Amino acid sequence: MRLEMFAGAALLCFLAQPVLADTHVLARAGGWQAFGGTTNSGRPLCGMSSSSGGRYFGLKYFSGNKTLTIQLGSSKWRIENGAKQKLTMQFDRETPWNATGTGMHFNDGDAGLEYDINRNQLDQFMREFRSSSQINILFLGSTAAAWNGSLSGTGSISDSFMRCIRELK
């Protein structure tokens, strides 16, 4: 009887464990990678990301959303979950994208900001993203240093990302 109770408790503990994210790299170019798979909750997603020097930039599309989610992170930032931060993001000399990021934290504890691009702006966003060589992000009303980063490799990575999104439908 005691063995059966232990086995039952062990089974319940196993079933109560969260589902781990299951993503895989679809392509790499420059400092960028495209990935696809599922979130911790099993929701399908596609993404592109780059990280270096303690900074992270990621684009994610979650199946069923009407937006593209952008996540920025830094091991040096201190921001509270839910805090708002106005910013501008510009590709080369294109018109800046204005957004308000929401403070969050990644699984590794690094602070981040998250904001969305409407799905109906996805074509324009991707055209600018893939054809530009530089991204510049300014944090308005903040002492956070501006971001300047290379977009080398985003042309081919964007193809893999968009293919992944089309396959989610």
Buried (B, 14 or more C-beta within 10 A) or exposed (E): EEEEEEEEEEEEEEEEEEEEBEBEEBBBBBBBBBBBBBBEEEBBBBBBBBBEEEBBBBBBBBEEEEBBBBBBBBBEBEBEEEEEBBBBBBBEEBEBBEBEBBBBBBEEEBBBBBBBBEBEEBEEBBEBBBBBEEBBBBBEEEEBEEBEBBBEBBBBBBBBBBBBBEEEE
